[in-house]
Amino acid sequence: MEKFGKAQPVRRFEDRRFITGAGQYIDDVAPEGALHAIFVRSQVAHGTFDPLDLSEVRDMPGVKLALAAEDLDALGLKSDLDTTLVKNRDGSKGAKPRRPILAEGKVRFVGDPFAMIVAETLAEAKDAAESLFADIEDLTAKVDVGPGGEPLHAEAPDNVAFDWGKGDEDRVQAIIESAAYVVRTHVVDNRVNPNSMEPRGCSAEWDGERLHFAYGGQGVWGTRDQLAKRLRLDKAAVRVTTPDVGGGFGTKGMDYPEYFVVAAAAIKLGVPVRWLSERTEAMLTDNAGRDLISDTTLAFDVDHKLIAYHVDTICNLGAYNSEYAQPIQTDLFLKVASGVYDLQDIALRCRGIYTNTTQVDAYRGAGRPEAMLALERSIDNAARQLGRDPLDLRRQNFIKPHQFPYKTALAETYD
């Protein structure tokens, strides 16, 4: 088979065990006798709370451990998460508010975890979690995708995480102003919830020298490095494995707060600890996808040849920077912004906005499908306004065979 197959069949060998019920997923591989973890989460989108009193919870039947944010340092757990930043148009870096593993006196989205309970049985862990009361004082929730509103973070008083741009905007605007035809389109790319067949989950066990962490994820090396960093362990002391995974598509490709707390609890207790998200919990806390609005402008010459393209995007990041959200609607959007069209004058702008919603991250293409939706919706709209068949307008503006290899305006070379 060639490196990139052309309609060639690929024989799969793993399907038989899946379709006969012999798959081994995260709940199937949990260590025998593992304790059960439950996370206590905010039921409001935005609010403040005083330090939690966990004394009664710790005395409940079966409870082995109860943790809030202030307990994490004692476990040797570095209690914040990493993120990837982009540069603003002025050369500065995007905002980097601290994202705690467990909420520290303030919750910023429904589902924000502020405590974890570990008990002998799942029922005992749930009973203890339901008895824990956090007196949260509501703050105004920021849910519109635009600058302003109740600030979520001091680092972004107007809730703008970044203001990124690429391309010669002055040149593109000048071409648009002098173009024979200009078509503007408003494209809404709605938020999607991944809802994988198997919810997120993990288990951890510590033998006194080495941590074994199993989770339903999309890779092991990055998670190993993050666990070692957060738990202050040597990388050689951390082993990460993934059993069969019931759906990922990007959503399980990054590290979530629960993984680090479960691992820290296993080390603290010296016995295995397991956690599996419930369906409602997953809907509230798994990173979402998309959620952006793009205003596009296409410029055509008198013969309907595309001569310029401008995109102004506002994207919803959710309450925090996730692991990869900032680059997704900027650097990754950029890579395919011109699609399959011969178009050399492009300017992009994107602003990321913090809101009191779940984080947004990679899902099914991560920025590339969003770029295609904005461009192809714009082409369709242009065809309507110009009175053209949309297929003919596309054919006219395709990159021609003799132009390959074709260097796109801002990013890639098509070979």
DARA-V799138 format. One record per residue. SS is DSSP state (hx for helix, st for strand, lp for the rest). OMEGA is omega in radians with two decimals (* if undefined). D_CENTER is the distance of its C-alpha to the mean C-alpha in Angstrom with 1 decimal. Layout:
BEGIN
<<SS	OMEGA	D_CENTER> <SS	OMEGA	D_CENTER>>
END
This chain:
BEGIN
<<lp	3.10	34.4> <lp	-3.13	33.3> <lp	3.08	30.1> <lp	-3.02	28.6> <lp	3.10	30.4> <lp	3.10	32.0> <lp	3.12	32.3> <lp	3.10	33.4> <lp	3.08	33.0> <lp	-3.11	31.0> <lp	3.12	32.3> <lp	-3.09	29.9> <lp	-3.04	31.2> <lp	-2.95	28.6> <hx	-3.04	28.9> <hx	-3.10	32.1> <hx	3.11	30.9> <hx	-3.05	27.9> <hx	3.06	30.1> <lp	3.04	32.7> <lp	-3.10	30.6> <lp	3.09	30.7> <lp	3.13	26.9> <lp	-3.10	25.9> <lp	-2.96	22.5> <lp	3.13	21.2> <lp	3.14	23.6> <lp	-3.02	26.4> <lp	3.12	26.2> <lp	-3.12	26.0> <lp	3.12	29.0> <lp	3.13	32.2> <lp	-3.12	32.8> <lp	3.03	29.3> <st	-3.08	28.8> <st	3.10	26.3> <st	3.05	23.5> <st	3.10	22.3> <st	3.09	20.0> <st	-2.94	21.4> <st	3.13	19.0> <lp	3.04	19.6> <lp	3.07	21.0> <lp	-3.04	20.9> <lp	-3.03	18.3> <lp	3.14	19.9> <st	3.12	22.8> <st	3.11	24.6> <lp	3.10	26.4> <lp	3.09	29.0> <lp	-3.05	28.8> <lp	3.01	28.9> <lp	-3.08	32.1> <lp	-3.03	31.3> <hx	-3.13	35.0> <hx	3.13	35.7> <hx	-3.11	32.6> <hx	-3.14	33.6> <lp	-3.10	37.0> <lp	-3.09	35.9> <lp	3.04	36.9> <lp	-3.06	34.9> <st	3.13	32.5> <st	-3.09	32.2> <st	3.02	29.6> <st	-3.01	27.9> <st	2.90	25.5> <st	-3.03	24.2> <hx	-3.08	22.7> <hx	3.13	26.2> <hx	-2.99	26.9> <lp	-3.14	24.2> <hx	-3.14	26.2> <hx	3.10	29.1> <hx	-3.08	27.1> <lp	-3.09	26.5> <lp	3.04	22.7> <lp	-2.78	21.1> <lp	2.97	19.2> <st	-3.04	16.3> <lp	3.13	13.0> <lp	3.05	12.4> <lp	3.10	10.4> <lp	-3.06	11.3> <lp	2.99	13.3> <lp	3.09	15.1> <st	3.03	18.7> <lp	-3.14	20.0> <lp	3.13	22.9> <lp	3.10	25.3> <lp	3.09	24.2> <lp	3.12	22.7> <st	3.06	19.3> <lp	-3.10	16.5> <lp	3.13	16.5> <lp	3.05	15.4> <lp	-3.14	16.0> <lp	3.05	16.2> <lp	-3.11	13.7> <st	3.10	16.1> <lp	2.96	15.6> <lp	-3.05	17.8> <lp	-3.09	18.5> <lp	3.07	21.4> <lp	3.14	23.7> <st	3.04	21.2> <st	-3.01	18.5> <lp	3.01	16.0> <lp	3.08	14.6> <lp	-3.06	16.2> <lp	3.10	15.2> <lp	-3.09	14.9> <st	3.08	16.8> <st	3.07	20.0> <st	3.03	22.1> <st	3.09	22.5> <st	3.05	25.6> <st	-3.11	27.0> <st	-3.09	30.0> <lp	3.13	32.3> <lp	3.11	31.3> <hx	3.14	28.4> <hx	3.13	30.7> <hx	3.10	31.8> <hx	3.12	28.3> <hx	3.12	27.6> <hx	-3.13	30.9> <hx	3.14	30.2> <hx	-3.13	26.8> <hx	-3.14	28.5> <hx	-3.10	31.2> <lp	-3.08	29.0> <lp	3.02	29.3> <lp	-3.13	27.4> <lp	-3.06	29.2> <lp	3.09	26.3> <st	-3.04	27.7> <st	2.91	25.8> <lp	3.10	24.7> <lp	-3.14	24.1> <lp	3.07	20.7> <lp	-3.10	19.0> <lp	3.09	17.6> <lp	-3.09	18.8> <lp	3.13	16.7> <lp	3.13	19.2> <lp	3.08	20.7> <lp	-3.13	22.7> <lp	3.13	22.9> <lp	-3.08	22.8> <lp	3.09	21.0> <lp	-3.05	18.2> <st	3.10	18.8> <lp	-3.12	22.0> <lp	-3.14	20.3> <st	-3.05	19.5> <lp	3.09	22.5> <lp	-3.14	21.8> <lp	3.05	18.1> <st	-3.11	17.4> <st	3.13	15.0> <st	3.05	16.2> <st	-2.97	18.7> <st	3.08	18.4> <st	3.11	20.9> <st	-3.14	22.4> <lp	-3.12	25.9> <lp	-3.04	29.2> <hx	3.14	28.7> <hx	3.14	32.4> <hx	-3.12	33.6> <hx	3.13	31.3> <hx	3.11	32.5> <hx	3.09	36.1> <hx	3.14	35.8> <hx	-3.09	34.4> <hx	-3.10	37.2> <hx	-3.05	39.8> <lp	3.09	38.5> <lp	3.13	40.6> <st	3.12	37.8> <st	-3.13	34.6> <st	3.14	32.1> <st	-3.07	29.3> <st	3.09	26.5> <st	-3.04	24.0> <st	3.09	20.9> <st	3.12	18.6> <st	-2.93	15.4> <st	3.05	14.6> <st	3.06	11.5> <st	3.07	11.2> <lp	-3.03	10.8> <lp	3.03	10.5> <lp	-3.13	13.4> <lp	-3.10	14.2> <lp	3.09	17.9> <lp	3.11	17.5> <lp	3.10	15.4> <lp	3.10	13.8> <st	-3.14	16.7> <st	2.96	18.5> <st	-3.12	22.0> <st	3.05	23.5> <st	-3.05	27.2> <st	-3.12	29.1> <lp	-3.12	32.6> <lp	-3.14	33.6> <lp	-3.02	32.6> <lp	3.11	29.5> <st	2.96	26.2> <st	-3.12	25.2> <st	3.09	21.6> <st	3.13	20.7> <st	3.09	17.4> <lp	-3.03	15.9> <lp	-3.03	13.5> <lp	3.13	13.3> <lp	-3.05	15.3> <lp	-2.98	17.6> <hx	3.12	18.5> <hx	3.12	15.4> <hx	3.06	15.2> <hx	-3.11	19.0> <hx	-3.14	18.9> <hx	3.09	16.5> <hx	3.13	18.7> <hx	-3.13	21.8> <hx	-3.08	20.7> <hx	-3.09	19.7> <hx	3.12	22.8> <lp	3.11	25.0> <lp	2.98	26.1> <lp	-3.13	27.3> <hx	-3.14	25.0> <hx	-3.13	28.0> <hx	-3.11	27.9> <st	3.06	24.6> <st	-3.14	24.3> <st	3.09	21.1> <st	3.01	21.5> <lp	2.99	19.7> <lp	3.00	22.0> <lp	-3.07	21.5> <lp	-3.10	18.0> <lp	3.10	18.0> <lp	3.12	15.1> <lp	3.05	11.9> <lp	3.12	10.9> <lp	-3.07	7.8> <lp	3.13	6.4> <lp	-3.11	8.9> <lp	-3.14	8.7> <lp	-3.08	7.5> <lp	-3.09	9.8> <lp	-3.09	9.9> <hx	-3.03	12.9> <hx	-3.05	15.1> <hx	-3.07	15.6> <hx	-3.13	17.4> <hx	3.10	19.5> <hx	3.12	20.7> <hx	3.13	21.7> <hx	3.12	23.5> <hx	3.12	25.2> <hx	3.11	26.5> <hx	-3.13	27.9> <hx	-3.04	29.5> <hx	-3.11	31.1> <lp	3.09	32.0> <lp	-3.12	31.2> <lp	3.10	28.3> <st	-3.13	25.6> <st	3.06	23.3> <st	3.02	20.6> <st	3.13	19.2> <lp	2.99	17.1> <lp	-3.02	19.1> <hx	3.13	18.1> <hx	3.11	18.0> <hx	3.13	16.1> <hx	-3.14	13.4> <hx	-3.11	13.4> <hx	-2.90	13.1> <hx	3.08	10.5> <lp	3.12	8.2> <lp	3.11	4.6> <st	3.11	6.1> <st	3.05	6.6> <st	3.13	9.2> <st	3.11	11.1> <st	3.11	13.3> <st	-3.13	17.1> <st	2.99	19.1> <st	-3.04	22.8> <st	3.05	24.4> <st	3.05	27.9> <st	3.08	29.8> <st	-3.12	33.2> <st	3.00	35.9> <lp	-3.04	39.4> <lp	3.14	42.5> <lp	3.14	42.0> <lp	3.00	38.4> <lp	3.11	37.0> <st	-3.14	33.6> <st	3.10	34.1> <st	-3.11	31.1> <st	3.10	27.5> <st	3.12	25.7> <st	3.06	22.2> <st	-3.02	21.1> <st	2.92	17.6> <st	-3.10	16.1> <st	-3.14	12.3> <st	3.12	10.9> <st	-2.95	8.4> <st	-3.01	9.3> <lp	-3.10	11.4> <lp	2.84	10.0> <lp	2.95	8.4> <lp	-3.05	5.4> <lp	-3.03	6.5> <lp	-2.95	6.2> <hx	-3.08	5.6> <hx	3.13	9.4> <hx	-2.98	10.6> <hx	-3.09	8.9> <hx	3.12	11.2> <hx	-3.07	13.8> <hx	-3.12	14.8> <hx	3.01	13.4> <hx	-3.11	14.7> <hx	-2.97	17.8> <hx	-3.11	18.5> <lp	-3.01	19.6> <lp	-3.11	20.5> <lp	3.08	24.1> <lp	-3.09	23.7> <lp	-3.01	27.1> <st	3.10	29.2> <lp	-2.97	31.7> <lp	-3.01	30.4> <lp	3.14	30.7> <lp	-3.09	30.3> <st	3.02	26.7> <st	-3.13	25.1> <st	2.98	21.5> <st	3.10	20.3> <st	3.03	16.9> <st	3.10	16.3> <st	-3.04	13.2> <st	3.01	14.0> <st	3.06	13.3> <lp	3.13	14.1> <lp	3.11	14.9> <lp	3.11	12.1> <lp	-3.12	9.2> <lp	3.07	6.0> <st	-3.12	4.1> <lp	-3.07	1.6> <lp	3.04	4.6> <lp	3.00	7.1> <lp	3.06	10.8> <lp	2.96	11.7> <lp	3.07	8.8> <lp	-3.14	11.0> <hx	3.08	14.2> <hx	3.13	14.7> <hx	3.10	14.1> <hx	-3.13	16.8> <hx	3.13	19.0> <hx	-3.13	19.0> <hx	-3.08	20.0> <hx	-3.03	22.6> <hx	3.00	24.1> <hx	-3.14	24.3> <hx	3.10	26.1> <hx	3.11	28.5> <hx	3.13	29.4> <hx	3.12	30.1> <hx	3.13	32.1> <hx	3.12	34.1> <hx	-3.07	35.1> <hx	-3.14	36.1> <hx	-3.14	38.0> <lp	-3.10	39.7> <lp	2.93	38.5> <lp	-3.05	37.5> <hx	3.10	33.7> <hx	3.13	34.3> <hx	3.13	37.2> <hx	3.11	35.3> <hx	-3.12	32.6> <hx	-3.13	35.2> <hx	-3.02	37.0> <hx	3.06	33.9> <st	2.90	32.6> <lp	-3.07	32.8> <lp	-3.09	36.2> <hx	-3.07	37.0> <hx	-3.10	39.2> <hx	-3.13	36.5> <lp	-0.05	34.5> <lp	-2.99	33.2> <st	3.09	31.5> <st	-3.13	29.8> <lp	-3.01	27.3> <lp	-2.96	27.5> <lp	-2.97	24.5> <lp	-2.86	22.9> <lp	2.94	24.0> <st	3.09	27.4> <st	-3.07	27.8> <lp	*	30.4>>
END
